[in-house]
């Protein structure tokens, strides 16, 4: 009788492990984290580049639409990945977390690859879906529509050079990482876990509305490089260069990494050190 009961319990446990939602660990830890980063960034880019395509190629919406679209994309991406990986969705965030908050350095490169891959695949889907309208407004696949997928100094039209764009990316990403650390720090009156994605999404909207002029607020190497690669292999031969003919792809990579380290250091040594220690969790009976 006891054996029958145990076998029935194991069967029920196995069945529950296939259900959603499920508290059972069903994948190796790192594989699950990388899948979460891939799909979280995938969702982010689907909405982010999708809204820009709709505005630029479809003529529907404006800059505010773009800011809100990217904000919603980040929010939804965090909802997808947050429980499994923490939803970094950004190599600059992963690096800053490793430098200042104890995230394992050995996971930084795999996370960055998963994030970039998610961005790349999502951009390919957006590029495919908007093929006809992009071809109609820009049959030569020029800088006119390249900005749908990746950033340019001055958004391709304003008098901003490489130096100004690099400065902008450092400042914008420093703001991003500083505020992400502040928002998610349990010692700093952090919002409830289910509100964190919304608050971080609103942060992206705010950055887009205040810091989008000089370089399109990439503030994320994966967000820019993955879609840039997707455009290059789908007809945008000038994808690696800006409107002046200068190599530009490195700016939204180096700028955010430097900015993330600056923002992380400012929070770690300028504010976090003054916060009270985390409250001890009450003991529970097992």
C-alpha positions as a Markdown table, in Angstrom:
| # | Residue | x | y | z |
|---|---|---|---|---|
| 1 | Unk | 0.0 | 0.0 | 0.0 |
| 2 | Unk | 2.8 | 2.4 | 0.9 |
| 3 | Unk | 4.6 | 1.7 | -2.4 |
| 4 | Unk | 1.4 | 2.3 | -4.3 |
| 5 | Unk | 1.0 | 5.6 | -2.5 |
| 6 | Unk | 4.6 | 6.7 | -3.2 |
| 7 | Unk | 4.3 | 5.8 | -6.9 |
| 8 | Unk | 1.1 | 7.8 | -7.2 |
| 9 | Unk | 2.8 | 10.8 | -5.5 |
| 10 | Unk | 5.7 | 10.6 | -7.9 |
| 11 | Unk | 3.4 | 10.5 | -10.9 |
| 12 | Unk | 1.4 | 13.5 | -9.6 |
| 13 | Unk | 4.7 | 15.3 | -9.0 |
| 14 | Unk | 5.9 | 14.6 | -12.5 |
| 15 | Unk | 2.5 | 15.8 | -13.9 |
| 16 | Unk | 2.7 | 19.0 | -11.9 |
| 17 | Unk | 6.2 | 19.7 | -13.1 |
| 18 | Unk | 4.8 | 20.0 | -16.7 |
| 19 | Unk | 2.1 | 22.4 | -15.7 |
| 20 | Unk | 2.2 | 26.2 | -15.9 |
| 21 | Unk | 2.8 | 27.9 | -13.5 |
| 22 | Unk | 5.2 | 25.4 | -11.9 |
| 23 | Unk | 7.6 | 25.8 | -9.0 |
| 24 | Unk | 9.6 | 22.8 | -10.1 |
| 25 | Unk | 13.1 | 23.3 | -11.6 |
| 26 | Unk | 12.9 | 21.6 | -15.0 |
| 27 | Unk | 16.1 | 22.8 | -16.7 |
| 28 | Unk | 19.8 | 23.2 | -15.7 |
| 29 | Unk | 20.3 | 26.5 | -14.0 |
| 30 | Unk | 22.4 | 28.3 | -16.6 |
| 31 | Unk | 20.5 | 26.9 | -19.5 |
| 32 | Unk | 17.3 | 28.2 | -18.0 |
| 33 | Unk | 18.8 | 31.6 | -17.3 |
| 34 | Unk | 20.1 | 31.9 | -20.9 |
| 35 | Unk | 16.8 | 30.9 | -22.3 |
| 36 | Unk | 15.1 | 33.6 | -20.1 |
| 37 | Unk | 17.6 | 36.3 | -21.3 |
| 38 | Unk | 17.1 | 35.2 | -24.9 |
| 39 | Unk | 13.3 | 35.4 | -24.8 |
| 40 | Unk | 13.2 | 38.5 | -22.6 |
| 41 | Unk | 15.4 | 40.4 | -25.0 |
| 42 | Unk | 13.5 | 38.9 | -27.9 |
| 43 | Unk | 10.3 | 40.4 | -26.6 |
| 44 | Unk | 12.0 | 43.8 | -25.9 |
| 45 | Unk | 13.2 | 44.1 | -29.4 |
| 46 | Unk | 10.0 | 42.9 | -31.0 |
| 47 | Unk | 8.1 | 45.8 | -29.5 |
| 48 | Unk | 11.0 | 48.3 | -29.6 |
| 49 | Unk | 12.0 | 48.0 | -33.3 |
| 50 | Unk | 8.4 | 47.2 | -34.2 |
| 51 | Unk | 7.1 | 50.5 | -33.0 |
| 52 | Unk | 10.0 | 52.4 | -34.7 |
| 53 | Unk | 9.1 | 50.5 | -38.0 |
| 54 | Unk | 5.5 | 51.5 | -37.6 |
| 55 | Unk | 6.4 | 55.2 | -37.1 |
| 56 | Unk | 9.2 | 55.5 | -39.7 |
| 57 | Unk | 8.0 | 53.1 | -42.5 |
| 58 | Unk | 4.3 | 53.1 | -41.8 |
| 59 | Unk | 3.8 | 56.8 | -40.8 |
| 60 | Unk | 1.8 | 55.8 | -37.8 |
| 61 | Unk | 2.7 | 57.5 | -34.5 |
| 62 | Unk | 5.5 | 59.8 | -33.4 |
| 63 | Unk | 8.4 | 60.1 | -30.9 |
| 64 | Unk | 6.1 | 59.5 | -28.0 |
| 65 | Unk | 4.9 | 56.3 | -29.5 |
| 66 | Unk | 8.5 | 55.2 | -29.8 |
| 67 | Unk | 9.3 | 56.0 | -26.2 |
| 68 | Unk | 6.2 | 54.2 | -24.9 |
| 69 | Unk | 6.8 | 51.2 | -27.2 |
| 70 | Unk | 10.3 | 50.7 | -25.9 |
| 71 | Unk | 9.1 | 51.1 | -22.4 |
| 72 | Unk | 6.4 | 48.5 | -22.8 |
| 73 | Unk | 8.9 | 46.2 | -24.5 |
| 74 | Unk | 11.3 | 46.4 | -21.5 |
| 75 | Unk | 8.4 | 45.9 | -19.1 |
| 76 | Unk | 7.1 | 42.8 | -20.9 |
| 77 | Unk | 10.7 | 41.4 | -21.3 |
| 78 | Unk | 11.2 | 41.7 | -17.6 |
| 79 | Unk | 7.9 | 39.9 | -16.9 |
| 80 | Unk | 9.2 | 37.1 | -19.2 |
| 81 | Unk | 12.6 | 36.7 | -17.8 |
| 82 | Unk | 12.6 | 38.2 | -14.3 |
| 83 | Unk | 11.8 | 35.1 | -12.2 |
| 84 | Unk | 14.5 | 32.9 | -13.9 |
| 85 | Unk | 17.4 | 35.1 | -14.7 |
| 86 | Unk | 16.7 | 38.5 | -13.1 |
| 87 | Unk | 16.0 | 40.0 | -16.6 |
| 88 | Unk | 19.2 | 41.8 | -17.3 |
| 89 | Unk | 18.3 | 42.1 | -21.0 |
| 90 | Unk | 21.4 | 44.2 | -21.5 |
| 91 | Unk | 25.1 | 43.3 | -21.4 |
| 92 | Unk | 25.9 | 46.7 | -19.8 |
| 93 | Unk | 23.6 | 45.8 | -16.9 |
| 94 | Unk | 25.2 | 42.3 | -16.5 |
| 95 | Unk | 28.7 | 43.8 | -16.4 |
| 96 | Unk | 27.7 | 46.4 | -13.9 |
| 97 | Unk | 26.0 | 43.8 | -11.7 |
| 98 | Unk | 29.2 | 41.7 | -11.9 |
| 99 | Unk | 31.4 | 44.6 | -11.0 |
| 100 | Unk | 29.4 | 46.0 | -8.1 |
| 101 | Unk | 26.6 | 43.6 | -7.0 |
| 102 | Unk | 28.2 | 40.1 | -6.9 |
| 103 | Unk | 26.8 | 38.7 | -10.2 |
| 104 | Unk | 29.2 | 35.9 | -11.3 |
| 105 | Unk | 31.7 | 37.1 | -13.9 |
| 106 | Unk | 31.6 | 33.7 | -15.6 |
| 107 | Unk | 28.0 | 34.3 | -16.6 |
| 108 | Unk | 28.5 | 37.7 | -18.2 |
| 109 | Unk | 29.6 | 36.5 | -21.6 |
| 110 | Unk | 26.9 | 33.8 | -21.9 |
| 111 | Unk | 24.3 | 36.3 | -20.8 |
| 112 | Unk | 25.5 | 38.8 | -23.4 |
| 113 | Unk | 25.5 | 36.2 | -26.1 |
| 114 | Unk | 21.9 | 35.2 | -25.2 |
| 115 | Unk | 20.8 | 38.8 | -25.1 |
| 116 | Unk | 22.3 | 39.6 | -28.5 |
| 117 | Unk | 20.9 | 36.5 | -30.1 |
| 118 | Unk | 17.4 | 37.3 | -28.8 |
| 119 | Unk | 17.8 | 40.8 | -30.2 |
| 120 | Unk | 19.1 | 39.5 | -33.5 |
| 121 | Unk | 16.2 | 37.0 | -34.1 |
| 122 | Unk | 13.6 | 39.6 | -33.1 |
| 123 | Unk | 15.0 | 42.2 | -35.5 |
| 124 | Unk | 14.9 | 39.6 | -38.3 |
| 125 | Unk | 11.2 | 39.0 | -37.6 |
| 126 | Unk | 10.4 | 42.8 | -37.6 |
| 127 | Unk | 12.5 | 43.2 | -40.8 |
| 128 | Unk | 10.6 | 40.4 | -42.5 |
| 129 | Unk | 7.2 | 41.6 | -41.3 |
| 130 | Unk | 7.8 | 45.2 | -42.5 |
| 131 | Unk | 9.5 | 44.2 | -45.8 |
| 132 | Unk | 6.9 | 45.8 | -48.1 |
| 133 | Unk | 6.5 | 49.1 | -46.3 |
| 134 | Unk | 10.2 | 49.6 | -45.8 |
| 135 | Unk | 10.8 | 48.8 | -49.5 |
| 136 | Unk | 8.1 | 51.4 | -50.4 |
| 137 | Unk | 9.6 | 54.3 | -48.5 |
| 138 | Unk | 13.3 | 53.3 | -48.9 |
| 139 | Unk | 13.9 | 50.9 | -51.7 |
| 140 | Unk | 17.7 | 51.5 | -51.5 |
| 141 | Unk | 17.8 | 50.5 | -47.8 |
| 142 | Unk | 19.6 | 53.6 | -46.7 |
| 143 | Unk | 20.0 | 55.6 | -43.5 |
| 144 | Unk | 16.4 | 56.7 | -44.0 |
| 145 | Unk | 15.1 | 53.4 | -42.5 |
| 146 | Unk | 18.3 | 52.0 | -40.9 |
| 147 | Unk | 17.3 | 53.8 | -37.8 |
| 148 | Unk | 14.4 | 51.5 | -37.4 |
| 149 | Unk | 16.8 | 48.9 | -36.2 |
| 150 | Unk | 19.9 | 50.5 | -34.9 |
| 151 | Unk | 21.1 | 53.9 | -33.7 |
| 152 | Unk | 22.9 | 56.8 | -35.5 |
| 153 | Unk | 24.4 | 60.0 | -34.2 |
| 154 | Unk | 21.7 | 62.7 | -34.1 |
| 155 | Unk | 19.3 | 60.0 | -35.2 |
| 156 | Unk | 20.8 | 60.3 | -38.7 |
| 157 | Unk | 19.8 | 63.9 | -39.2 |
| 158 | Unk | 21.0 | 66.2 | -36.5 |
| 159 | Unk | 24.5 | 67.7 | -36.2 |
| 160 | Unk | 26.0 | 65.2 | -33.7 |
| 161 | Unk | 29.3 | 63.4 | -34.3 |
| 162 | Unk | 30.9 | 60.3 | -32.9 |
| 163 | Unk | 32.1 | 62.1 | -29.8 |
| 164 | Unk | 28.8 | 63.5 | -28.9 |
| 165 | Unk | 27.0 | 60.2 | -29.4 |
| 166 | Unk | 29.6 | 58.4 | -27.2 |
| 167 | Unk | 29.2 | 61.0 | -24.5 |
| 168 | Unk | 25.4 | 60.6 | -24.7 |
| 169 | Unk | 25.6 | 56.8 | -24.4 |
| 170 | Unk | 27.8 | 57.0 | -21.4 |
| 171 | Unk | 25.5 | 59.4 | -19.6 |
| 172 | Unk | 22.3 | 57.7 | -20.6 |
| 173 | Unk | 23.5 | 54.2 | -19.5 |
| 174 | Unk | 24.9 | 55.6 | -16.3 |
| 175 | Unk | 21.4 | 57.0 | -15.5 |
| 176 | Unk | 19.8 | 53.7 | -16.5 |
| 177 | Unk | 22.1 | 51.5 | -14.3 |
| 178 | Unk | 22.1 | 53.8 | -11.3 |
| 179 | Unk | 18.3 | 53.9 | -11.3 |
| 180 | Unk | 17.9 | 50.1 | -11.9 |
| 181 | Unk | 20.1 | 49.5 | -8.9 |
| 182 | Unk | 18.1 | 52.0 | -6.8 |
| 183 | Unk | 14.8 | 50.5 | -7.9 |
| 184 | Unk | 15.7 | 46.9 | -7.3 |
| 185 | Unk | 17.7 | 47.3 | -4.0 |
| 186 | Unk | 15.6 | 45.7 | -1.2 |
| 187 | Unk | 17.2 | 48.1 | 1.3 |
| 188 | Unk | 16.1 | 51.1 | -0.7 |
| 189 | Unk | 12.3 | 50.9 | -0.4 |
| 190 | Unk | 12.1 | 48.8 | -3.5 |
| 191 | Unk | 8.7 | 48.3 | -5.2 |
| 192 | Unk | 6.9 | 45.0 | -4.8 |
| 193 | Unk | 8.4 | 42.5 | -7.2 |
| 194 | Unk | 5.4 | 42.5 | -9.5 |
| 195 | Unk | 5.6 | 46.3 | -9.9 |
| 196 | Unk | 9.4 | 46.3 | -10.7 |
| 197 | Unk | 8.9 | 45.6 | -14.4 |
| 198 | Unk | 6.4 | 48.5 | -14.7 |
| 199 | Unk | 8.7 | 50.9 | -12.9 |
| 200 | Unk | 11.7 | 50.0 | -15.0 |
| 201 | Unk | 9.6 | 50.3 | -18.1 |
| 202 | Unk | 8.6 | 53.8 | -17.1 |
| 203 | Unk | 12.3 | 54.5 | -16.6 |
| 204 | Unk | 13.0 | 53.6 | -20.2 |
| 205 | Unk | 10.1 | 55.8 | -21.3 |
| 206 | Unk | 11.6 | 58.7 | -19.3 |
| 207 | Unk | 15.1 | 58.2 | -20.8 |
| 208 | Unk | 13.6 | 58.0 | -24.3 |
| 209 | Unk | 11.8 | 61.3 | -23.7 |
| 210 | Unk | 14.8 | 63.1 | -22.2 |
| 211 | Unk | 17.8 | 61.5 | -23.7 |
| 212 | Unk | 16.9 | 60.4 | -27.2 |
| 213 | Unk | 18.3 | 63.2 | -29.4 |
| 214 | Unk | 22.0 | 62.6 | -29.6 |
| 215 | Unk | 22.2 | 58.9 | -30.2 |
| 216 | Unk | 18.7 | 57.3 | -30.1 |
| 217 | Unk | 19.2 | 56.0 | -26.5 |
| 218 | Unk | 20.5 | 52.6 | -27.4 |
| 219 | Unk | 21.9 | 52.3 | -23.8 |
| 220 | Unk | 22.3 | 48.5 | -24.5 |
| 221 | Unk | 24.9 | 46.8 | -26.6 |
| 222 | Unk | 22.7 | 43.8 | -27.4 |
| 223 | Unk | 19.8 | 46.1 | -28.4 |
| 224 | Unk | 21.9 | 47.8 | -31.0 |
| 225 | Unk | 24.4 | 45.2 | -32.3 |
| 226 | Unk | 21.9 | 42.3 | -32.8 |
| 227 | Unk | 19.5 | 44.4 | -34.9 |
| 228 | Unk | 22.5 | 46.0 | -36.7 |
| 229 | Unk | 23.7 | 42.6 | -37.7 |
| 230 | Unk | 20.2 | 41.7 | -38.9 |
| 231 | Unk | 20.0 | 44.7 | -41.1 |
| 232 | Unk | 23.4 | 44.1 | -42.6 |
| 233 | Unk | 22.5 | 40.6 | -43.8 |
| 234 | Unk | 19.2 | 41.8 | -45.1 |
| 235 | Unk | 20.3 | 44.5 | -47.5 |
| 236 | Unk | 21.7 | 47.5 | -45.4 |
| 237 | Unk | 25.2 | 47.5 | -46.6 |
| 238 | Unk | 26.0 | 50.7 | -44.7 |
| 239 | Unk | 24.8 | 49.2 | -41.4 |
| 240 | Unk | 28.2 | 49.5 | -39.6 |
| 241 | Unk | 28.7 | 53.2 | -40.5 |
| 242 | Unk | 26.9 | 56.5 | -39.6 |
| 243 | Unk | 25.6 | 59.1 | -42.0 |
| 244 | Unk | 29.1 | 60.6 | -42.3 |
| 245 | Unk | 30.7 | 57.3 | -43.4 |
| 246 | Unk | 32.4 | 56.7 | -40.1 |
| 247 | Unk | 32.4 | 53.3 | -38.3 |
| 248 | Unk | 29.8 | 53.8 | -35.6 |
| 249 | Unk | 28.7 | 50.3 | -34.5 |
| 250 | Unk | 31.2 | 50.3 | -31.6 |
| 251 | Unk | 29.7 | 53.5 | -30.0 |
| 252 | Unk | 26.5 | 51.8 | -28.7 |
| 253 | Unk | 28.7 | 49.0 | -27.4 |
| 254 | Unk | 31.5 | 50.8 | -25.6 |
| 255 | Unk | 29.4 | 53.8 | -24.5 |
| 256 | Unk | 26.9 | 51.7 | -22.6 |
| 257 | Unk | 29.5 | 49.5 | -21.0 |
| 258 | Unk | 31.4 | 52.5 | -19.7 |
| 259 | Unk | 28.2 | 54.2 | -18.7 |
| 260 | Unk | 27.0 | 51.1 | -16.9 |
| 261 | Unk | 30.2 | 50.9 | -14.8 |
| 262 | Unk | 29.9 | 54.6 | -14.0 |
| 263 | Unk | 26.3 | 54.4 | -12.9 |
| 264 | Unk | 27.0 | 51.2 | -10.9 |
| 265 | Unk | 29.9 | 52.8 | -9.1 |
| 266 | Unk | 27.9 | 55.9 | -8.3 |
| 267 | Unk | 25.2 | 53.8 | -6.7 |
| 268 | Unk | 27.6 | 51.4 | -5.0 |
| 269 | Unk | 29.8 | 54.0 | -3.4 |
| 270 | Unk | 27.7 | 57.1 | -3.5 |
| 271 | Unk | 24.4 | 55.8 | -2.1 |
| 272 | Unk | 24.3 | 52.1 | -1.3 |
| 273 | Unk | 26.9 | 52.4 | 1.4 |
| 274 | Unk | 24.5 | 54.7 | 3.4 |
| 275 | Unk | 21.5 | 52.4 | 3.3 |
| 276 | Unk | 20.5 | 50.4 | 6.3 |
| 277 | Unk | 21.3 | 46.6 | 6.2 |
| 278 | Unk | 18.6 | 44.3 | 4.9 |
| 279 | Unk | 16.2 | 43.2 | 7.5 |
| 280 | Unk | 16.7 | 39.7 | 8.8 |
| 281 | Unk | 14.2 | 37.3 | 7.5 |
| 282 | Unk | 12.1 | 35.6 | 10.2 |
| 283 | Unk | 12.9 | 32.0 | 10.8 |
| 284 | Unk | 10.4 | 29.4 | 9.5 |
| 285 | Unk | 9.7 | 26.0 | 10.8 |
| 286 | Unk | 10.4 | 23.2 | 8.4 |
